[in-house]
Amino acid sequence: MSQAESTENKKNTIPLYTPKPDGNTPLWYQRPRKNIVTPTSEKRDTPQGLWDKCPQCNLIKLTKDLEANYFICPKCQHHYRIGSHDYFNILFDNKQYEPLFDNIFSKDFLGFTDLKSYQQRLDDIYTHTDLKDSMRVGYGKVLGEEIVIACMDFDFIGGSLGSVMGEKFARAVDVCISKRVPYMIICKSGGARMMESAFSLMQLAKTSSKLVQLSEAKLPYISLLTDPSFGGISASFGMLGDINIAEPDALIGFAGPRVIKETIKRELPEGFQRSEFLLEHGFLDFIVSRDKLQAKIHQMMVLFKN
């Protein structure tokens, strides 16, 4: 190698560190040769919630893109769990609807306590979220057709069925009868709320009897089962729809697979509590993807109406 080439290579070599003027402490972490001189105090982290990773296929995408795609993974079509606010924005025209019965709150009338009191759990939820209970009810239009939609929120004690949900459900039926409009329920629940004991179980009979009134008024009732729909929900109004539909790959059932297996002493078929299995065995009328949900609901309302 010539002396000129050796000198050129030395110029292009990036040193491992740059010493301070006194020659003692290396400043390699400042990387001045690359013009990266931002002080640590001024560096910024990526904002929380900017990116999302699919739990099924591990695809990473922007949260805003996921929201624009109805919270469906563009690669594997996994349907994310979403709340009532998101469902109402998807279904109601121009995201406009009238909230109903937001003045009803849950109350710890039994003084129930496990790891902490029921009232403390309620206060924590009221403090950190805008949820009043595990169900929201809205009145609006779906592609021009009026409808009352009740939707559960899993973030409120697992979407559990309690006295307030039962009361909201019953009052929503009364609104449907008075306005002569269809009723739709979006189920997302782990079952009855143990903190309310027998009071929560009484809601199964209460809601089922109100659906009798809706049927006698000759008004349609649509039940959408999402992931998960379990316990007292599926044992009552969740499966009583004039039309029972579900999202793809939704987990739907009454008891968990371990309990069922120990009870019947038999091996269970794979995916037996998924919506595709239930459709195949006659428990559902059809499965609908969330991006086609609004058009499908409108189609059903028009068919019932005519």
SULWO-V868105 format. One record per helix or strand of 3 or more residues. SS is the DSSP state (h for helix, s for strand). FROM is the first residue (numbers start at 0). TO is the last residue. If there is no record, write none. Layout:
BEGIN
SS/FROM/TO ; SS/FROM/TO
END
This chain:
BEGIN
h/2/11 ; h/27/29 ; h/31/33 ; h/39/41 ; s/50/52 ; s/59/61 ; h/62/67 ; h/83/90 ; h/92/94 ; s/96/99 ; h/117/127 ; s/134/141 ; s/144/151 ; h/156/158 ; h/162/178 ; s/181/188 ; h/193/195 ; h/197/215 ; s/220/228 ; h/236/238 ; s/242/245 ; h/256/263 ; h/274/279 ; h/289/304
END
